Structures are given as C-alpha cells and as structure tokens.
Amino acid sequence: MTGPPDSADPVDPIELVDLVDLWVIPTDQPDAVVEALGALLDPGERARAAGPDEATGRRFTVVHGVVRLLVAERLGVHPAELAWRRGPHGKPEPAGEGHTLGVSYSASGALAVLALADGRPVGADVEEVRDPRVAARIANRYFPGAEAASLAESSSPEVLAERFTELWCRREACVKAFGGRLVQGFGLPLAGPAPLVLTGAGALGDGPCRIADAPVPGPFRAAVAAVGDRPFRLRLQCWEAPSFIMSRT
C-alpha cells in the first residue's frame, strides 16, 4: 500500500534554496589598495572618481574596483576587461552572452555591499542609519500609511531611525532587483519580519519577489531582494584586499 503524498521520502531543504553571495566591502582603504583598484576602472569610472571631493572619489574607486574584481572572478574574465550594460533605469549588468549572473551593489559612506546570484535578478542596498527627524519626514511623505503610522509609534527616536532604515533598504533592494525607479517602490508593503515574500511588485513588475535583511557591521542596515519564488539564503563574506595588493603597502 502506498502512503499519502506527504509521506514521500524527505528532500534536503538546502537543495530547494538558491544561494546569494553578499560581499561586505569596507570602502576606506590604504593608498596602495585605492591605487591598484583604480587601475581596473574604465575611463568613465575614472572620470567620476576624479571629482572635487577626494574622499568620495577614493570610496568610489574602492567600490567599483572591488565589484570588478569579484564579478570578473565569477565570470572568468580580467577585471579591466569587464564591460557593463545598463537597464532602462541604469541598473548595471555584466555585458556579454552566455551567463546568467545577477549583480547588484550599493554604497553608503564607509561601507558597500555586492550581491551575486546565479540565474535570477537580484537587488542589494546598504544605508547608514538615518537621522530620526529626516526618517520621520520621508516616511510620512512616501511610505504606505500603515508603515508610517507604525514608525510614528516607535518607542524612541533611535528605534524609529533603525526601523525606517531597514524598510528603506528593503524598498531599494526590491526596486534594484526589478531594475525600476525608486518612486515605483514607495507603495510596496514591506513591514514585518524578514524574509518577506511579495506576490506582486506593483508598478515594478510581476512578482513574486523575496526579500531578506542582511546583517552588516556598524551603524548600517542592508537588505537583499531576488525576483522569483524560490527561497534563497545569504552567504556573507567580508572583502579584504588580496595579498598581491597589500604587498605593495
């Protein structure tokens, strides 16, 4: 006699979960590291890095240089040869055929994150915790009414700022996963414990979309979103300058 359908042999749940690599990148690096990473940038990136604010330019160089290193390693190409194509609203993806690597990166002050996912679009965002007064104004203007009201009931300004930043990161990550515009994500219902599943993403596109919070150090919050129904787990890694760069210091 055969048993009911739910009595089938168990399946390892790990096999049913996608893996998303999330690299945490400290953006304040020694001169030698900044110089080595700067040599990997394309002319447009170098022009942006050479702006009037030196500190901002250094951090830009680190973020884009490390992204080139890690994405190129994943694709098996030289970092300096990596080319990007841009979506309608500027989302970067590696140019070329024959790969299905989803890429998304974000930077805020001294920290950046890079998400890599095989076979599905991904979005990542990191933000330094906002000033409570700024957070309250933005939430009241742009967030769904229930979310704004819940934030207003926070036990302290510090808690309000942390919860707001968490919701903002989720919103940005979802928008980036779909390659849309931020205004399209303001109405998404993103409160509640993570991970979350959106069955539809409104103006951004057809769902579903899965969203997870990511633990990052310091006064920052981060989130990752991936388009599709399959659950995913995050593999967090902290980037450190390779020995070939550090040997130059």
C-alpha positions, 0 to 999 in steps of 0.5 A, a space after each residue: 500500500 502506498 502512503 499519502 503524498 506527504 509521506 514521500 521520502 524527505 528532500 534536503 531543504 538546502 537543495 530547494 534554496 538558491 544561494 546569494 553571495 553578499 560581499 561586505 566591502 569596507 570602502 576606506 582603504 590604504 593608498 596602495 589598495 585605492 591605487 591598484 583598484 583604480 587601475 581596473 576602472 574604465 575611463 568613465 569610472 575614472 572620470 567620476 572618481 576624479 571629482 572635487 571631493 577626494 574622499 568620495 572619489 577614493 570610496 568610489 574607486 574602492 567600490 567599483 574596483 572591488 565589484 570588478 574584481 569579484 564579478 570578473 572572478 565569477 565570470 572568468 574574465 580580467 577585471 579591466 576587461 569587464 564591460 557593463 550594460 545598463 537597464 532602462 533605469 541604469 541598473 548595471 549588468 555584466 555585458 556579454 552572452 552566455 551567463 546568467 549572473 545577477 549583480 547588484 551593489 550599493 554604497 553608503 559612506 564607509 561601507 558597500 555591499 555586492 550581491 551575486 546570484 546565479 540565474 535570477 535578478 537580484 537587488 542589494 542596498 546598504 544605508 547608514 542609519 538615518 537621522 530620526 527627524 529626516 526618517 520621520 519626514 520621508 516616511 510620512 511623505 512616501 511610505 504606505 500609511 500603515 508603515 508610517 503610522 507604525 514608525 510614528 509609534 516607535 518607542 524612541 527616536 533611535 528605534 524609529 531611525 533603525 526601523 525606517 532604515 531597514 524598510 528603506 533598504 528593503 524598498 531599494 533592494 526590491 526596486 534594484 532587483 526589478 531594475 525600476 525607479 525608486 518612486 515605483 517602490 514607495 507603495 510596496 508593503 514591506 513591514 514585518 519580519 524578514 524574509 518577506 515574500 511579495 506576490 506582486 511588485 506593483 508598478 515594478 513588475 510581476 512578482 513574486 519577489 523575496 526579500 531578506 535583511 542582511 546583517 552588516 557591521 556598524 551603524 548600517 542596515 542592508 537588505 537583499 531582494 531576488 525576483 522569483 519564488 524560490 527561497 534563497 539564503 545569504 552567504 556573507 563574506 567580508 572583502 579584504 584586499 588580496 595579498 598581491 595588493 597589500 604587498 605593495 603597502 
